[in-house]
Amino acid sequence: MQPDFITERVMERLKALEIFKAVVEHGSFTKAADATNVRVPSVSRAVQDLETLLGVQLFNRTTRKVRLTSVGHTILEHVTGVLDSYESLAQVGADSLTLCGDLRIEVPALFGMAQLGPIVHGFMREHSKVRVDARLVDNGSELLGELADLAIIVGRQVPASRIARPLAPLSVGIYATPSYLAKSGVPTSPQDLPAERCMTALANDGPAGLPVSHRATGAQAALVARSPFRSNCPGALIAAVLESEGVAVLPDHIAHGPESRGELVRILNDWETEPLPAFLLYQARRNQPLRVRKFIEHILRSLGPHSDSVQTTSDLGHRAVSLAPLRAIPSDRRALHAA
């Protein structure tokens, strides 16, 4: 930490620059004193000290007027830049203590912006001076770059250098197009699904397939997805499965739109897959801006593992879900009701 006398000296010099600029703007030591809330002798002393420090004469003084010297004009340009920079710096400090300023959050496509959007807008309604920049990125090394305040990650691999707060895990379902079911029949076990017709956006299916278990008996099986098309973009995957009349393994909140429109049908409801862990990541900083701290609290209330917004039914049964946007997905993957 710098000694106090150094800090005081810097502030005195900034004040002297402010006084110098005020003299230029008002053309008078007396008016400059009024504008900067100091006495006239303080203005004279500040200008003299500045001239001594810089080794130049800043003003030509007469009994009636105060005019800048030629070198004074050059100094004024630099002084204006220094004072503007200081004002910007002071504003940054003020923004960190008040609920205003810019907040950037990075979200992987697998999580989906629709899952986050209403939460962001709810926060902005409460804090209208905060500007939020939400970006879709890959669920990997790009997350929480230098310019980002927060990031959401889906999966079990969490960077050790970041603080990770758990969110409600994302439930996963197996979906088919109505035309596929009309031609092939409704499957009763994962083995009924041809591997070459199955697509997945998940990274945990492995060579042996995606592990699934029977809800009632606990029997284990694997769903093998070997479609020629694979993507980590849920939108591209949904478009492909609709075009090919096939089967896809998708997070339930991603599939909700096509399912509600009758484009996809959730199948094998007696079988379940492991939910996808989700985490909120942020940097370990001592002086976290207030807007970031408050947004962390806000998103954990809305999407945390024990979020009050989550409501479940006692039985999954037939998939007839009314999933409101931004509802956290409970780990038991039962249906959600819109609040």
Secondary structure, 3 states (H helix, E strand, C coil): CCCHHHHHHHHHHHHHHHHHHHHHHHCCHHHHHHHHCCCHHHHHHHHHHHHHHHCCCCEEECCCCEEECHHHHHHHHHHHHHHHHHHHHHHHHHHHHCCCEEEEEEEECCCCHHHHHHHHHHHHHHCCCEEEEEEEECCCCCCCCCCCCEEEEECCCCCCCCEEEEEEEECEEEEECHHHHHHHCCCCCHHHCCHHHEEECCCCCCCCCEEEEECCCCCEEEECCCCCCCCCCHHHHHHHHHHHCCEEEEEHHHHHHHHHCCCCEEECCCEEECCEEEEEEECCCCCCCHHHHHHHHHHHHHHCCCCCCCCECCCCCCCCCCCCCCCCCCCCCCCECCC
